[in-house]
């Protein structure tokens, strides 16, 4: 949206950028329609700022593949420097905000849990709590939760 507003004077470029948010958010390999592929290529070829953000977005996904914290940290430092040097204010603000969560991001190297697993665990705990409604023994409830997840902790 900011980029479209910046391009008010250039009608052709503004038309190309306007309404392309969802196309830019998709992974390139998931853009299957030929018309969308052409539009994405044109968009990235004509707008350097969008190209920079798109490339950095794709690069950041690699962070989740690391299993060694040191390598992940080195990758992060390189990505962060490129984002800050991009001179694109929204990207710089995003990088700074993400930097505050770096310990949690790097913890993924040691504990590669996905949200689907965590949501499943939380759902099972809610079911156990519902079944235990009315009981006053908290210790027993915690034992039931631990018994539901053998081998964890």
Secondary structure as a PSIPRED ss2 file (coil, helix, strand):
# PSIPRED VFORMAT (PSIPRED V4.0)

   1 X C   1.000  0.000  0.000
   2 X H   0.000  1.000  0.000
   3 X H   0.000  1.000  0.000
   4 X H   0.000  1.000  0.000
   5 X H   0.000  1.000  0.000
   6 X H   0.000  1.000  0.000
   7 X C   1.000  0.000  0.000
   8 X C   1.000  0.000  0.000
   9 X C   1.000  0.000  0.000
  10 X C   1.000  0.000  0.000
  11 X H   0.000  1.000  0.000
  12 X H   0.000  1.000  0.000
  13 X H   0.000  1.000  0.000
  14 X H   0.000  1.000  0.000
  15 X H   0.000  1.000  0.000
  16 X H   0.000  1.000  0.000
  17 X H   0.000  1.000  0.000
  18 X C   1.000  0.000  0.000
  19 X C   1.000  0.000  0.000
  20 X C   1.000  0.000  0.000
  21 X H   0.000  1.000  0.000
  22 X H   0.000  1.000  0.000
  23 X H   0.000  1.000  0.000
  24 X H   0.000  1.000  0.000
  25 X H   0.000  1.000  0.000
  26 X C   1.000  0.000  0.000
  27 X C   1.000  0.000  0.000
  28 X H   0.000  1.000  0.000
  29 X H   0.000  1.000  0.000
  30 X H   0.000  1.000  0.000
  31 X C   1.000  0.000  0.000
  32 X C   1.000  0.000  0.000
  33 X C   1.000  0.000  0.000
  34 X H   0.000  1.000  0.000
  35 X H   0.000  1.000  0.000
  36 X H   0.000  1.000  0.000
  37 X H   0.000  1.000  0.000
  38 X H   0.000  1.000  0.000
  39 X H   0.000  1.000  0.000
  40 X H   0.000  1.000  0.000
  41 X H   0.000  1.000  0.000
  42 X H   0.000  1.000  0.000
  43 X H   0.000  1.000  0.000
  44 X H   0.000  1.000  0.000
  45 X H   0.000  1.000  0.000
  46 X H   0.000  1.000  0.000
  47 X C   1.000  0.000  0.000
  48 X H   0.000  1.000  0.000
  49 X H   0.000  1.000  0.000
  50 X H   0.000  1.000  0.000
  51 X H   0.000  1.000  0.000
  52 X H   0.000  1.000  0.000
  53 X H   0.000  1.000  0.000
  54 X H   0.000  1.000  0.000
  55 X H   0.000  1.000  0.000
  56 X H   0.000  1.000  0.000
  57 X H   0.000  1.000  0.000
  58 X H   0.000  1.000  0.000
  59 X H   0.000  1.000  0.000
  60 X H   0.000  1.000  0.000
  61 X H   0.000  1.000  0.000
  62 X H   0.000  1.000  0.000
  63 X H   0.000  1.000  0.000
  64 X H   0.000  1.000  0.000
  65 X H   0.000  1.000  0.000
  66 X C   1.000  0.000  0.000
  67 X C   1.000  0.000  0.000
  68 X C   1.000  0.000  0.000
  69 X H   0.000  1.000  0.000
  70 X H   0.000  1.000  0.000
  71 X H   0.000  1.000  0.000
  72 X H   0.000  1.000  0.000
  73 X H   0.000  1.000  0.000
  74 X H   0.000  1.000  0.000
  75 X H   0.000  1.000  0.000
  76 X H   0.000  1.000  0.000
  77 X H   0.000  1.000  0.000
  78 X H   0.000  1.000  0.000
  79 X H   0.000  1.000  0.000
  80 X H   0.000  1.000  0.000
  81 X H   0.000  1.000  0.000
  82 X H   0.000  1.000  0.000
  83 X H   0.000  1.000  0.000
  84 X H   0.000  1.000  0.000
  85 X H   0.000  1.000  0.000
  86 X C   1.000  0.000  0.000
  87 X C   1.000  0.000  0.000
  88 X C   1.000  0.000  0.000
  89 X H   0.000  1.000  0.000
  90 X H   0.000  1.000  0.000
  91 X H   0.000  1.000  0.000
  92 X H   0.000  1.000  0.000
  93 X H   0.000  1.000  0.000
  94 X H   0.000  1.000  0.000
  95 X H   0.000  1.000  0.000
  96 X H   0.000  1.000  0.000
  97 X H   0.000  1.000  0.000
  98 X H   0.000  1.000  0.000
  99 X H   0.000  1.000  0.000
 100 X C   1.000  0.000  0.000
 101 X C   1.000  0.000  0.000
 102 X H   0.000  1.000  0.000
 103 X H   0.000  1.000  0.000
 104 X H   0.000  1.000  0.000
 105 X H   0.000  1.000  0.000
 106 X H   0.000  1.000  0.000
 107 X H   0.000  1.000  0.000
 108 X H   0.000  1.000  0.000
 109 X H   0.000  1.000  0.000
 110 X H   0.000  1.000  0.000
 111 X C   1.000  0.000  0.000
 112 X C   1.000  0.000  0.000
 113 X C   1.000  0.000  0.000
 114 X C   1.000  0.000  0.000
 115 X H   0.000  1.000  0.000
 116 X H   0.000  1.000  0.000
 117 X H   0.000  1.000  0.000
 118 X H   0.000  1.000  0.000
 119 X H   0.000  1.000  0.000
 120 X H   0.000  1.000  0.000
 121 X H   0.000  1.000  0.000
 122 X H   0.000  1.000  0.000
 123 X H   0.000  1.000  0.000
 124 X H   0.000  1.000  0.000
 125 X H   0.000  1.000  0.000
 126 X H   0.000  1.000  0.000
 127 X H   0.000  1.000  0.000
 128 X H   0.000  1.000  0.000
 129 X H   0.000  1.000  0.000
 130 X H   0.000  1.000  0.000
 131 X H   0.000  1.000  0.000
 132 X C   1.000  0.000  0.000
 133 X C   1.000  0.000  0.000
 134 X C   1.000  0.000  0.000
 135 X C   1.000  0.000  0.000
 136 X C   1.000  0.000  0.000
 137 X C   1.000  0.000  0.000
 138 X H   0.000  1.000  0.000
 139 X H   0.000  1.000  0.000
 140 X H   0.000  1.000  0.000
 141 X H   0.000  1.000  0.000
 142 X H   0.000  1.000  0.000
 143 X H   0.000  1.000  0.000
 144 X H   0.000  1.000  0.000
 145 X H   0.000  1.000  0.000
 146 X H   0.000  1.000  0.000
 147 X H   0.000  1.000  0.000
 148 X H   0.000  1.000  0.000
 149 X C   1.000  0.000  0.000
 150 X C   1.000  0.000  0.000
 151 X C   1.000  0.000  0.000
 152 X C   1.000  0.000  0.000
 153 X C   1.000  0.000  0.000
